[in-house]
Amino acid sequence: MALAAFEKAKTPGLHVWRVVKMNLNLVPKDDHGNFFTGDAYLVMYNSAKSTPAIHSWVGSEATQDESGAVAILMVQMDNHLGGGPRQYTEFQNDESNTFLKYFGGSIKYKKGGVASGFKDVDVNDFEDVKRVMHLKGRSCVRATEVNFSWDSFNSGDCFIIDLGKDIYHWSGSKSNSFEKLKSKVVAKDICDSERRGRATVHSIDEGQEPKEVLDVLGPKPDVLPEGCPDTTPQVSRKAKCEASLYMISDAAGSMKATLVAEKAPFKQDMLNPNECYIVDNKGNHKIFVWKGPKANNDERNAANTAADKFIKDHDYPGKTKKVIMAAGAEDTLFKEFFFNWMDKGETVGLGKTNTRGTIAKVPKVPFDASSLHENKTMTAQHGMVDDGSGKVEIWRVDHSSSDKVAVDPSKYGHFYGGDCYLIKYSYKSGGRLMHIIYNWQGNKCSVAERTLCAHLTVQLDDSMGGAATQVRVTQGEEPAHLVSLFKGKLMVVYLGGSSRSGGQTAPGDVQLFHIRLSSTNATRAVEVEPTAAALNTNDAFVLKKSGGLVIWKGEGAADEEMESAKFLAKTLGGSVTEVKEKSEPDSFWAALGGKTEYQTSKMLKNVVKPPRLFECSNKTGRLIAEEMVGELTQLDLATDEIMILDTWDQVSSIYLQTKCSHFDICLGVNNVCVLIRFSCGLEVMRMRKRRLVCRRLLKSTSTRTHPAAVGSPSSPSNRDRSRPRSQGGSKPGTPTRGTAKCRT
């Protein structure tokens, strides 16, 4: 069984196994993020964009045998994968941010384990579920199952009372708004993942408990404890930077650690490729093991054993964390202990640059939506359940008749932005007939249409016995699997809609279609207003006018975008003419109402890094920046703290909430400068010329701002950062933003 797990680890995505008697039992995807305190787990994250990582997780009540077994299995998995992955050891209540990011920044601890004879709960049998979970943490939320009694409650924290069909998130009278929001997220996650959406989530405050809660917990005490302090250990910046470098070798017949340098920063050339090394970050209770590329196999295989011996020889706590990595797979924390670390292939200075007026050379990889299922990386990341060869049925939501109307199969893949559609997909998996219902909503559809579409989706699901998977899709955010259903045809979205008074929207005399790649590399054609301002130098466009069709190729248009433009032109019919940007005839601009300014930014899609959000606090007397993990949402913006948003490419923003003092603001600006220096290095920072933008949400009647500081360029959406967007002013009615800019 362990060998099967090792083979599974080669596939892209996140895999979680529970250790059961020296074997690995795969944990279902819906149970990811749930850990039993009496068990040990092995977590593998494999991605084409980063170095694979293996994490061993040990619960606070796990036995010594389970702790030893997960360590052995991690080494065996690493050997099976060629020694390339990074290895991390994780312990309950002390997980790394890297680990927490896999589960959206929140994990749940459940009582019990294999040794105590627990039984998995059937998702269809939750009538007798009764449990209380205590939530702690701000950026990283940990929900721990506690005794089902009022003795477990306090007025300073938030709790979840899980009664099976009803889930209550209970907020203490002294809990803050940020904790309340996080408790709602965790409660909804339990409803979605453990109950398959068949539970009801309720919000209650202390003192307003309903009869259903009092019946199971008993009468509530008049006074509850104020709360328990956060037990998360705080490590000073100085302790995090303290480190010593040791070389480990078996030249004398046994593994021995020899001191190389007593204090950081170290020089990179201290690492001999023929040896293995330990960086002892004792102040942070963590050690790093670096395996040289030319070290003998015995030393490389014994890296974990050498780390354990090193911890024992130095009388370090048993829960000291270990990070084991091969040369070339070093993580950021390890590199911080070295002066001017240089990765393989990295150059000193600016290197080769692109001059003004030219386009960066970006390799173009042909894309075929129908072949996504064959790509293991896409399968794991985008939910490609199959190759899209199953049965497809599409209905348009007709608001006038409050019903759905079948779409002609010849028009599959063609949508109107003012309508809603139901797409039912049926396929076989493991001999069983499975169904997916996509609820597609155009950007211009009305609220009534969206409501009717949701109602019809439930009706369709009920007609199939409630066995279908429902997926809500908004225009422009279509998943890769939905695109593959159209059998390689181009997905086209037209302006207008048919669910309107007067029936089908008539096409205009002049139509302009925007051809562009999505975040999943699928190509779509979207009709836009026929004006020159809608053009974008990075994409291709198709203009339909009385004299025929014109394919406009922007300077940064991809080859697959041009192929899709030709396919659309063939579908629309008519004579076709191709023109390149800056060589347009006058008739082209005349059809668009005249030549005007449009998006001409030369910033093309390259490596897209996810934004990072930091929460800054000076409650301890010094400013501490803690990174928020998981998928970022507006709920992560704490109203009583300074928030730093790092978008990597050009701009770092400080969101200063209304409750921040002037002292907090000054500390926040200084902390961003430190952040940029640590993330880029001083020389790299000067090369990238990153701008620092401070934004404070202000009340227009109570705060004065410098006239030159008001207004700021709008930021691209987090959902699609592959292309720059046009910059525009604030919408009427929105809060005034005071913006100060400075060059670092």
N, C-alpha and C positions, 0 to 999 in steps of 0.2 A: 504493500500500500504506500510505503514511503517512496518507492521508486516511481510510482505513478504520480505522486505529488511533485517529485523533482522534474518530471517531464512537463507537468502542468505549469511549473514555474517558468518554463521557456516561453510561454505564450504571453503576449502583451496584456497589461492590465493589473488590477489589484487582486491578489489571492490571499485568503486567510485560512489557516488550518488550526485545529485544536489538537493538542498532543494527547493521545490516548494509548497508554502502554507501549511506548516507543514507536508508535505509528502516528500518521497524520491523517485526521479526518477533515475533509473540506467543509468549510462553513459556507452556507448559502449566502448569496449576495445580499439578500434582504436582511440578514443578521449581521452584516458588517458594522462594526462600531459597538457591538454588544460583547462584553467580556465577563466571564464568570470569575469571581475573585479566587476560587479554589483551583483554577486551571492555568496552564501555560499554552501559549499560542505562537505560531510562526506566521509572519506576515511578509509577503513578497510583493514588491511593486516593480513592474517591468515596463519601461517606456523607451521608445525609440529616440526620444528627445533628451534623455538623461541617463545617468549611470544606474543600472539595476540596484535595488537595495533590499536586503533581508533584515527583518527585525524579529528578535525574540522578545516576547512579552510574558512576564511572570506576575501572577496575581499575588496579593498579600497573604492569601491562605493556601497557596500552592505548596505541595510537598517537595522535599529535597529531591526525590526521584524525578518528579516532573521538571524541576529546574535543571537538573543534570541532563535529562532526556532532550529538552528543547535546545540546549547548548550543543549537544552532539549532533542533532538533526540539522542545526543551522550550518555547522561545519561540513557535514555530508552534502547538503544542498549546494553550498558554495563550491565544493570540489566538483560536484556533478556539472556545475555551470562554468567550469574552467577557472575558478578563482577570481573572476572579474567583479562580482557585486560587492557593494559595501555591506558590512555587517554591523548592526546596531543591537545593543541590549537595552530593553525597556522594562521599567518596573511600574506597577500600579501607583497612580498619583504623582509620577515623576517622568511622564513620557516627554519625548522631544517634540519640538514644533513640527519637524519633518514627519513624524509618525502621526500627529494629530491632524495634519493637513489631508491625509488620506481619507479621513472620516468627517470632513467638513468642519473641523474644529471642535466637535463635541463627541464624547464617548460615554457609554453607560456601563456601570459596574453592577453585575447581578450576583446575588448570593448563591453559593453552592459551587459544585464542580464535579468532575468525573469521579474523584475519590469518594465524594459524599453521596454518590448514587443519584444525582439529579436526573430529571427527565426533561427532554425538550418539549416545549409547549406547542401544541397543535394550533396553527393560526386560525383554524376553523372552530376551535373549542376554547373560548376565553370567558365562559360564563362565570367560572370560579376564581378568576384572577383578582388578587387583592395584594397590593404592594404600595409602598411609599418610597419615593426617590428624592434624595437631597441634592440640590444643585449648588455647585460652587464654581467660582471662576468668572472672569469677564471675557477676555478674548478666547480662552480655551475653557469650555464648559465641561465639567465632569459630573455626571449624574450617578450617585451611589445609592444602591438599595439599602434602606435602613429598616429598623423594626417597625412593624405596623402598629404604631401607637403614638399618642400625642406626646409622649416623652421624647420622641425623635425630632419634634418641631421646635423652632425658635422664631422670634419676630423679626430677625434681621436677614433671613434668607428666603429663598423660594423653594417650594416642594411640588412634586407631582404625585397626586393620589390616583392610582390606576385601579379602576374597578371593572376592567374588561370592556364593556360596551360604553362606559363613560370614563373619560380621562379629565381630571381636574388639575389645572396648574394654580397652586395656592401661593399667594404672595403675602409675606409678613408685613406688618404695619411699618417696619423700619427698613424694608428692602428698597433699593433704588430702582428707578425706571429701567435702567439698562438690564438689570437682572430679571425684571419682569418680562421684558421682550425676549430674552434668551430662553426663559422657561416656556414661553409660548412656542418657540421654534422646536424645542426638544419634545414637547407634548404632541405637536403636529407630526414630528418624525415618528414617534411611537405609533400614532394612529395610522400613518401611511405605510410604514414598513412592517410592523408587527400585526396590525389588524386589517391590512389591505384596504384602509379607508372605511371600514365598517364600524367605526366608533365615533362618538361625539366628544368634542373637546370643549370644556367649560373653563371660564376664567372666574376665580373667586378671590376675594381679599380676606384678610384676617378679620374675624368677627362676623362674616357674612356667609358662613358655611351652610349649605342646604341640608335638608333633612336626610337625604341619601348618604351624605358624608358622615353626619353625626350618628346615623344608625350603625355604621360599620366601625367607626373609630371611637364611639362613645362620646359623652359630654366633653366639650372642650374646656380645659382649665381656664380660670379667669385671667391668669397671668402666665405668659410664656417667657422663657429665657430670652435675653436680648439678642443673642447670636454667638456663634463661635468664630474666633479669628481665623483668617486664611492661613492654613498650615503649609502653603507652598514656600519652600525655602528661598529666601532672597540672597542672591550672590552678588557681591559688590563688583564693580567694573575692574577694580584692581585684581581681585581674586580670579576673575575670568581670564585675565591676561597673564597671570603667573603660570609658568610652565618650565619644565626641564626636558632635555632631549637625551635619550638613552639608546644605545645600540644593543640589539639582542643577537646572540650568535651561539652556535653549538660547536664551535671549533674545539673546545676543551672536552667534548663528549656529552655535555649537558647544557641546557639553555641558560645563558648568563647575560645579565643586563649591565652594560658599562656606561657610565656617565660621559656624555659628549659635550654638552653645554648646560650650564646650570640655570641660565635665565634666557627668556625670549626678549627680542626677536632673534631667530636663528637665520643662518644663511642657507640658501637652498642647496648649495654644493656640499653641505655637511652630510647630505643623504647619499650614501654610497649605493649605487644600483645593485651591488652584489650582497647587500645586507638587508636586514629588517630593523625597524626602529620603533621606539615608543616615545610619544610626546605625553608627558605626565602633567595634566592640568589639574593638579591636586586641589586647588582652591575651589574648583567647580565640580569636584568629585567625578572626574571623567578622564579617561586615558584614550589616546589614539594610537593605533598600531598601523604602521606603514610598511608594506611588503615591496621590497625592491624587485624590479623586473628580472634581474639576473640572479636573485637569491636562490639557493638550492631548494629543492622540493620539500625536504625535511623541515627547513626553517619556515617556509611559507605555510605548510600544513599545520605546523605547531604554533602558529601565531596566536590562536585563541588560548591554547594551554599556557604559552609564555605570558600572556596578559593576566591570566588567573594567578599564575605564580608571582608575578610582579605585584599584584594587589595584595596577596597574602604576605609576601616578604616585607611590604611596607605598612602592614597593619591597617590597610584601608578598609572602610565598611564593605560588607558583602554586596551591597547594592550599588557599588561604584559602576558607573556606566562605561561600556567599551564600544569603541567605533573602530572597526578593522577595514582597511582599504588597500587596494593594490595601487601601484604607481599608475598615474593617469586618471585615477578615479577619486582624487582628493576632493573633500567637500570644503565649503567656504570657511567653516570654523577652523579646520586644520591649517588652511593657508594663512589665516590671520596671525599665526605664530611665527611666520617667516617674513623676512624683509624682502619686499619687492618680488613676490612669487611670480614666476613666469611659466605659463602652461605651454605644452608642446605646440609649436607652430605660431606662438604669439610673438609679435615683433615689438621692438622698442621704438617709440616715436609714433608719428602719424601713419607710417606705412603708405600704401597706395590709396589715394583719394580720388574722388570724382569731382571734376571742376564744375564751376557754375555753368549751367546750360546743357549739361550732359546727363544721361540716365545711367544709373548703376546697372551693371550686368548681373541679372538674377537668373539662375538656371530655371528653365521652364520644363516642368514634368507633365506629360499628357495625362489627362484625367478622364476616366470612364466610370460614370455612376453605377453602371450595371456590374462592374467588377469589384465594387467595394467589399463584397462578402469574401473575396479571395484574399484581401489584404488583412492580415491578422491584427495589425495595429488599428486600422479603421474599425474592424469588427469589435474590438474591445472598447475603443474610445467612443464610438457612436452608435452602439446598440444594434449592429447589423445582425438581426436574427437569422436571415438567410439572404439569398441573392435577388430577392424580389420577383421570383418566378411564380409565385402563388396567384390566387384569384383576387382581382381588384374590382371593387364596385364604388362608384362615386355618385353622390347626390348633392344638389344645390339646395340650400335652405331658402324656401319661398315664404317670405314674411306675410304676403297677402293671403295665402291659404293656410298658414301656420303648419306647414308640412314640408317634407323633403321631396324634391323632384329629381328623377334619375337624369344623369348627364350622358350624352351620346359617347360611347367608347372611343369614337374617332376624335373627340375633343378632350380626352384624358390628358392632363398636364397643362391645360389652359384654364386659368382662373381670372376672376375679376376682383380687384382690390376692394370693391364696395359690397362684396358678398361673403357668405360663409358656406363652407362645404363639409360634408361628411365623407370620409374615405375609409371603407372597410376592406381590410386585407386579411385573407385566410390562407394559412399554410400549415404544413405538417411538421411536427417536431417530436421525435421519439415515438412515432406511430400515432400520435394524438393530433387532432385537429385544433389549431390555435387561431385566435382572432386578434387583430389590432384595429381599433377605431381611431383614426386621426380626425380631430376636430379643427379644421383649418379656418382661421379668421383673417379676413382682409383688413388692411390698415384703415380703410375708410368705411367699414361696416358700422351700423348703428348699435347702440346698447341693446335695443330690443332684438336685433338679429343675433347678437352674441348670446343673449339669454335663451332665445328659441333654439339656437344651435346646441347649447349645453343640454337643454331639455330633450331634444331629439336624440342626442348621443346616449343619454341614459335609457331612453325608450328602446333604441336599437340594441343596446347592451342587454337590457332585460329580456328582449325577444330571443336572445341566444343563451338565456339562463344565467346571465351575469358573469360569463366566463371570459369576456373580452378584456383586453388591456386598452384603457382610454388614454389618449395622448392629445393634449391641447397644443396646437401649433399656431403661431402668429406669423403673418407675412414677413418674409425675410429671414426667419429663424427655422426654416424647414430642416428636420434631421436628415442625415445622409440616407437612411433607409427609405424615407418617403420619396426622396428624389429618385432612388433606384427603381421604384414601382413603375416608372414611365418608360421602362425598357430602352434607355439610352436617348429618348427624345428630350428636347429642350423644354424646360419648365418656363411658361410664359404667363405673366400677370399683366392684365390690361387695366386701364383706368375705367372708372364707372362700375356698373353692376346691373344685373338683370332683376334683382329684387327691389324694384323701385316703382313708383307710380308712373304709368306710361310704358312699363315693360322694359325690354332690353335697351341698354344704352347704345346709341348709334355711334360708330367710330367717327372721329373727327377727320376733316379733310387732310390734316397734317398730323402724323403720329411719329413720336420719337421713342425708341426703345433703348434702354440702358442695359448693356451686356456686361456682366461682371462675375468674378469668382467670389464664392462665399467663404466663410471661415473653414468649411470642410472641403474646399477646392471644387465644389460643384458649381456649374455655371447656370445662371438664371437670366432671363430677359424680363425686364420690368418696364412697362410703359410709364413715361414721365411727361411732364408738361413740355410741349414743343417750343422751348426757348433756348437760346444759346447759353444762358446761365446754368442749365442742367448738365452741360458737358463736363467731362473730367478727363484730364490728360492721361490718367492711368488706365482707362477702360476703352471699350469699343461701343459704338452706337449705331443703330439702324434708323434712318430717316425715311419715312414713307410719305411721298407727296404726289401731286398730280403728274409730274413728269417721270415717275418711277421710284426706285429705291436707291438710297445712298448709304454705303457702309463707311462710317467714319472711324479711322484708326488713330487712337491717341498714341502719343510717343511711348507711353509705358504699357500699352495693351499687351496682354499675353497671347500666345499663339492659340490656345484653346478658346479664348474669348473671340478671336477672329473667326475660328471655325464655327463657333456657335452663332455668330452674326450671319455667316453665310447660310447656315441651316435655317435661321429665322427668315432671312430674305427669300429663300426658296419656298418656305411655308406661306409667306404673305403673298408671293407671286408678283411678277412684273420684272422689268429690265433692271439690272443691278449695276451700279457704278461704285468703285472704291476710291476714296480720297484719304490722304494722310493729313494729319494735323499740320497747320501752317501752309497748306497748299489747297485750301478750299476755294471753289469758285463762288462768285457773287450770288448765284442762284441758291446755293446752300444756305448762306446767311439770310437771304431774303425769305426763305421758307420758314426760318426760325424767328422771324420778326426783327431781324437786324443783328449785327455782331455786337456782343457785350462781353464783359469780363466773365470768366468761368474758372473752375478749379485747375490750376496749373502747377500745383506742388509737385516737386520731383521726388518726394519721399515714397518709395515703393515698398511693397511687402517684402520683408526679409525674415528675420527671426523675431517672432512676437513673444515677448515675455509678459507673464501676468503681472498686473499691478500689485504693489505691496502697501498695506495699510498699517501704520504704527499708532499705538495709543500712548500718549505721554502723560505722566503724572508726577507731581512733586509732593504727594501726600506724606512721603517718608522724609521730607526735608531736602531731597535731591531729585533731580529730574531723571525719570526712568522711562525709556521707550521700549514698549513690548509689542512685537509684531502680532497682528490679528491673523489667524489661520483660517483656512477653508475658503469657500466661495464668498466674495465680499458682497454685502448688501447694505442698504441704507440703515438697517437696524444696527450695524456695527458702529455707527457714528454716535459716540457717547456725548450727551449734552453738557457734561461737566468736565470734560477733558479736552486736551489739544490732540487733534488727529493729523497725522502726516501721511499723505498719499504719494507714493513714489511710483511714477509711470515709466521709469527706466530711460526713455528716449530723450526727452527734452525738459520736462517740467516736473518739479516736485512741489506739491501744494500743501499748505498748512491750512486746515479747516479749523478756525477758531470759533468755538461756540459762544453763545451769548453769556454764559456763566463764567467764562475765563477772565481772570484778572490781567492787568497790564503786565504784572510780573511774569505770569504764565506765558503771555505772548512773547516777551523778550527771550525767555528760556526756550520756547518752541522754535523761534527763528534760529537761535544759536544751535539747537539740537539738529535741525535740518542740515546746517552746514557741516556738522560733525558726521551726520549720516552719509552725506554725499562723499566726504573724504574717505570714510571707511569702506563704502561700497565701490568706489571707483579708483581710489588712490589719488593723490594730489595732482600728479601729472595728467592722469587720465581725465580727471575732472576738468582741467584746463582745456584739454583737447575737445571734450564733448560740449563744453560751454553750456552746461545745463542751467536753465533758468529756475529761479526760486519764486514761486507765486504764493502770496499769503492771501487767503480768502476768509473773510469773517461774515457770518450771517448777521445782518444788522436790522434793527427796527428803523425804518426811514425817518421817524419823527424824533428819535432819541439819541442818535449817534451822528457825530460830525465826521466827514471824510474829506480828504483833499480832492478838489475837482478833477485833477489829473489822474486820480487813483480809481475813479468809479468806472465800472465796466470791465469785462474780461472776455477773452475769446472762449467760445464754447468748446468743451472737451469732447473727443470722440466717444462714442458709446463703448462700454466694456464688452458688449456682445460682439462687436465687429470693429476691431482696430486695424484691420489690414489695409484700409484706405483712409486718407485724410478727408475730412469733411469741410464743407464751406463754413466760414466763421460768420456768426450772426449775433445780433444784440439780444438783450433779455426780452422775454415775453412780457406783455402788459400784465400787471397784477402780481408779479413775482417779487420776493424780497430784494431790497437793494443790496448789492455786494460791494464792499469796499476792498479794493485790490491794490497791493503794493508790490512792486517788482524790484529785485536787485540782482545784479550779476555776481556770481561767485567765482 
